[in-house]
Amino acid sequence: MNNVTFENYPEIRDLTRKLSQDMQSRIASHLDVVKTHFRPAPVFGAHLTSGSNSSENPRAAAEAFAQLTSIYKQIAASPVFNLDTTLPDPIDITFATPVVFPYVYLHDVTTRSGPKRLTVAVPFRFVIAFPDYPFHELRSLTGSRGPKQKLRDFVLHYAVLNQVAMQNRKLLTLFEDLRLPIRSAALDEFGPLPITTIEAPAGSIRPEDSFLLQLAKFSGSDSAEELVDVEAWNKLADPMLEWFRREAGRVDALHG
């Protein structure tokens, strides 16, 4: 984004934040409507402490738990976490309606004195997680040397929610139709741990590094944020209209 200046930055930033807050509110409302689709019990059944032997297909639940065990072992063994790779059977998962947290990533900017690391917020992309396991706390725990049990609980809950969401094709299709696709993201700082994200149909752009450095210098903060991509939002296509034109074109071709 080359047209951002210190004069117009406050206005663009405020617009970005307003739109982001509205988008986050909309997504949270959608998630509340479909919250039962994120319940782990129908997927893992008796392999959860709160599960049931009669509420699921035992074979499917066993296969899902075997998949989770394999995924968790890979995550736990990674140098990023270095956790005990074994999972108890059953596992204890705290379910609540999933919520969305701001999606942030680390960005290194080159300076004369060496790289400067910034934490950059993405206004139209969010992390879906259980409310007791906020994304910013996952980052804090991952970088700390404290007790491992809390980090293990975070990793397990993120892995479980991701598996439940990504195997639910109807849920994924619904949010695709809403133009709010749910994806499984991989971030270097979390190794093989899958992060479940949801994003708007158009996005944002990170200002140039030189601009970010000046902002960081004036604000005294290592935090930054991307800004709304006005051009992309103005050119946002309508999938339903495109679908209609495609189907109508086929009919025209038959009668041509």
C-alpha positions as CSV (number, residue, x, y, z in Angstrom):
1,M,0.0,0.0,0.0
2,N,2.0,2.9,-1.3
3,N,-0.6,5.7,-0.7
4,V,-0.5,5.6,3.1
5,T,0.9,8.7,4.6
6,F,1.0,10.0,8.2
7,E,-1.7,12.4,7.2
8,N,-4.3,9.9,6.0
9,Y,-3.2,7.0,8.2
10,P,-5.5,7.8,11.1
11,E,-8.6,7.9,8.9
12,I,-7.7,4.6,7.1
13,R,-6.8,2.9,10.4
14,D,-10.1,4.0,12.0
15,L,-12.1,2.7,9.0
16,T,-10.2,-0.6,9.2
17,R,-10.9,-1.0,12.9
18,K,-14.6,-0.2,12.5
19,L,-15.1,-2.6,9.7
20,S,-13.0,-5.3,11.5
21,Q,-15.1,-5.0,14.6
22,D,-18.3,-5.3,12.7
23,M,-17.0,-8.3,10.8
24,Q,-15.9,-10.0,14.0
25,S,-19.4,-9.4,15.5
26,R,-21.1,-10.9,12.5
27,I,-18.9,-14.0,12.5
28,A,-19.4,-14.5,16.3
29,S,-23.2,-14.4,15.7
30,H,-22.9,-17.0,12.9
31,L,-20.8,-19.3,15.1
32,D,-23.3,-19.1,17.9
33,V,-26.0,-20.3,15.5
34,V,-24.0,-23.4,14.4
35,K,-22.2,-24.0,17.7
36,T,-23.4,-27.6,17.9
37,H,-21.4,-28.4,14.8
38,F,-18.2,-27.7,16.8
39,R,-19.0,-30.2,19.6
40,P,-16.3,-32.8,19.9
41,A,-18.6,-35.5,21.5
42,P,-20.3,-36.6,18.2
43,V,-16.9,-37.0,16.6
44,F,-14.9,-38.7,19.4
45,G,-17.7,-40.3,21.4
46,A,-16.5,-42.4,24.3
47,H,-13.0,-41.2,23.8
48,L,-14.0,-38.0,25.6
49,T,-14.6,-37.9,29.3
50,S,-17.9,-36.2,28.5
51,G,-18.7,-38.5,25.6
52,S,-21.2,-41.3,25.2
53,N,-21.0,-44.9,23.9
54,S,-24.4,-44.6,22.3
55,S,-24.3,-41.1,20.7
56,E,-21.9,-41.9,17.8
57,N,-20.6,-44.6,15.5
58,P,-18.0,-46.4,17.6
59,R,-15.9,-47.2,14.6
60,A,-15.9,-43.7,13.3
61,A,-15.1,-42.3,16.8
62,A,-12.2,-44.8,17.1
63,E,-10.8,-43.7,13.7
64,A,-11.2,-40.0,14.7
65,F,-9.4,-40.5,18.0
66,A,-6.6,-42.5,16.2
67,Q,-6.2,-39.6,13.8
68,L,-6.1,-37.1,16.7
69,T,-3.5,-39.2,18.5
70,S,-1.3,-39.2,15.5
71,I,-1.7,-35.5,14.9
72,Y,-1.1,-34.7,18.6
73,K,2.0,-36.8,18.7
74,Q,3.6,-34.9,15.8
75,I,2.7,-31.6,17.4
76,A,3.9,-32.5,20.9
77,A,7.2,-33.9,19.6
78,S,8.0,-30.7,17.7
79,P,10.8,-28.5,19.1
80,V,8.3,-25.7,19.4
81,F,6.4,-27.4,22.2
82,N,8.4,-30.4,23.4
83,L,5.4,-32.0,25.2
84,D,4.6,-35.5,26.4
85,T,3.4,-37.2,23.2
86,T,1.0,-39.6,24.8
87,L,-2.8,-38.9,25.1
88,P,-5.0,-40.5,27.7
89,D,-8.1,-42.3,26.5
90,P,-10.5,-40.7,27.2
91,I,-9.4,-37.1,26.9
92,D,-10.9,-34.2,28.8
93,I,-12.1,-31.4,26.5
94,T,-13.9,-28.3,27.7
95,F,-16.5,-27.4,25.2
96,A,-18.1,-24.0,24.8
97,T,-19.4,-22.0,21.8
98,P,-16.3,-21.1,19.7
99,V,-15.3,-17.5,19.6
100,V,-13.0,-15.5,17.3
101,F,-9.8,-13.8,18.3
102,P,-7.7,-11.4,16.3
103,Y,-5.3,-13.1,13.9
104,V,-1.8,-11.8,14.4
105,Y,1.6,-12.9,13.0
106,L,5.2,-12.0,13.5
107,H,7.0,-9.9,10.9
108,D,10.7,-9.0,10.9
109,V,11.7,-5.6,9.5
110,T,15.3,-5.0,8.5
111,T,17.0,-2.1,10.3
112,R,20.6,-0.8,10.5
113,S,21.0,-2.3,13.9
114,G,19.5,-5.7,12.9
115,P,16.0,-7.2,12.4
116,K,13.1,-5.7,14.4
117,R,10.2,-8.0,15.1
118,L,6.7,-6.7,14.9
119,T,3.4,-8.3,15.8
120,V,1.0,-7.5,13.0
121,A,-2.8,-7.8,13.3
122,V,-4.8,-8.9,10.3
123,P,-8.2,-7.1,10.5
124,F,-10.3,-9.4,8.4
125,R,-8.9,-12.7,9.4
126,F,-9.7,-14.3,12.8
127,V,-8.7,-17.4,14.8
128,I,-11.6,-19.7,15.8
129,A,-11.0,-21.2,19.3
130,F,-12.7,-22.1,22.5
131,P,-13.2,-19.1,24.7
132,D,-11.0,-20.4,27.5
133,Y,-8.1,-20.7,25.1
134,P,-7.4,-17.3,23.5
135,F,-4.9,-17.0,20.7
136,H,-2.7,-14.4,22.3
137,E,-2.3,-16.7,25.3
138,L,-1.3,-19.6,23.1
139,R,1.5,-17.4,21.7
140,S,2.5,-16.4,25.2
141,L,2.6,-19.9,26.5
142,T,4.5,-21.2,23.5
143,G,7.3,-18.7,24.1
144,S,7.5,-19.3,27.8
145,R,9.5,-21.7,29.9
146,G,6.7,-22.2,32.5
147,P,4.8,-25.4,33.4
148,K,3.9,-27.5,30.4
149,Q,0.4,-28.7,31.5
150,K,-1.4,-25.5,30.6
151,L,0.4,-25.4,27.2
152,R,-0.6,-29.0,26.6
153,D,-4.2,-28.2,27.3
154,F,-4.1,-25.3,24.8
155,V,-2.5,-27.5,22.1
156,L,-5.0,-30.3,22.6
157,H,-8.0,-28.0,22.4
158,Y,-6.7,-26.2,19.3
159,A,-6.0,-29.6,17.6
160,V,-9.4,-31.0,18.6
161,L,-11.4,-28.0,17.4
162,N,-9.5,-28.0,14.1
163,Q,-10.2,-31.7,13.5
164,V,-13.9,-31.3,14.3
165,A,-14.2,-28.3,12.0
166,M,-12.2,-29.5,9.1
167,Q,-13.9,-32.9,8.8
168,N,-17.4,-31.3,8.7
169,R,-17.9,-30.7,5.0
170,K,-21.4,-29.2,5.5
171,L,-20.1,-26.7,8.0
172,L,-17.3,-25.7,5.6
173,T,-19.6,-25.4,2.7
174,L,-22.0,-23.2,4.7
175,F,-19.3,-20.7,5.5
176,E,-18.0,-20.8,1.9
177,D,-21.5,-19.8,0.8
178,L,-21.5,-17.1,3.4
179,R,-18.2,-15.9,1.9
180,L,-16.4,-16.4,5.2
181,P,-14.3,-19.5,4.5
182,I,-12.9,-21.6,7.4
183,R,-9.4,-22.7,6.8
184,S,-6.6,-24.6,8.6
185,A,-3.5,-22.5,8.8
186,A,0.1,-23.3,9.6
187,L,2.3,-20.7,11.3
188,D,6.0,-21.2,11.7
189,E,5.9,-20.1,15.3
190,F,3.5,-22.9,16.2
191,G,5.1,-25.7,14.2
192,P,2.7,-28.4,13.1
193,L,-0.2,-27.2,15.3
194,P,-3.1,-26.4,13.0
195,I,-4.8,-23.0,13.6
196,T,-8.4,-22.7,12.6
197,T,-9.1,-19.4,10.9
198,I,-12.0,-17.6,9.3
199,E,-11.7,-14.7,7.0
200,A,-13.7,-12.1,5.0
201,P,-14.1,-12.2,1.2
202,A,-11.7,-9.3,0.8
203,G,-8.8,-8.4,3.0
204,S,-6.1,-6.0,4.0
205,I,-2.6,-4.9,3.0
206,R,0.4,-4.4,5.2
207,P,2.0,-1.0,4.8
208,E,5.6,-0.8,3.7
209,D,8.3,-1.7,6.2
210,S,9.7,1.8,6.2
211,F,6.3,3.2,7.2
212,L,5.9,0.5,10.0
213,L,9.3,1.4,11.4
214,Q,8.3,5.0,11.6
215,L,5.0,4.2,13.3
216,A,6.9,1.9,15.8
217,K,9.4,4.6,16.6
218,F,6.7,7.2,17.2
219,S,4.4,5.0,19.2
220,G,7.0,3.1,21.1
221,S,5.2,-0.1,20.4
222,D,6.2,-3.3,18.5
223,S,2.6,-3.9,17.4
224,A,1.3,-3.0,13.9
225,E,-1.8,-3.6,11.9
226,E,-2.7,-4.2,8.3
227,L,-5.1,-1.7,6.7
228,V,-8.2,-2.3,4.7
229,D,-7.6,-3.0,1.0
230,V,-10.1,-0.5,-0.4
231,E,-9.5,-1.5,-4.0
232,A,-10.1,-5.2,-3.3
233,W,-13.3,-4.5,-1.4
234,N,-14.6,-2.2,-4.1
235,K,-14.0,-5.0,-6.7
236,L,-15.6,-7.7,-4.6
237,A,-17.3,-10.2,-6.9
238,D,-20.7,-11.7,-6.3
239,P,-20.5,-15.5,-6.5
240,M,-24.2,-15.9,-6.8
241,L,-24.3,-13.6,-9.8
242,E,-21.4,-15.4,-11.4
243,W,-23.1,-18.7,-10.8
244,F,-26.3,-17.4,-12.5
245,R,-24.5,-16.0,-15.5
246,R,-22.6,-19.2,-15.9
247,E,-25.8,-21.3,-15.8
248,A,-27.7,-18.9,-18.0
249,G,-24.9,-18.9,-20.5
250,R,-25.2,-22.6,-20.8
251,V,-28.9,-22.3,-21.6
252,D,-28.2,-19.6,-24.2
253,A,-25.6,-21.9,-25.8
254,L,-28.2,-24.7,-26.1
255,H,-30.6,-22.3,-27.9
256,G,-28.0,-20.5,-29.9
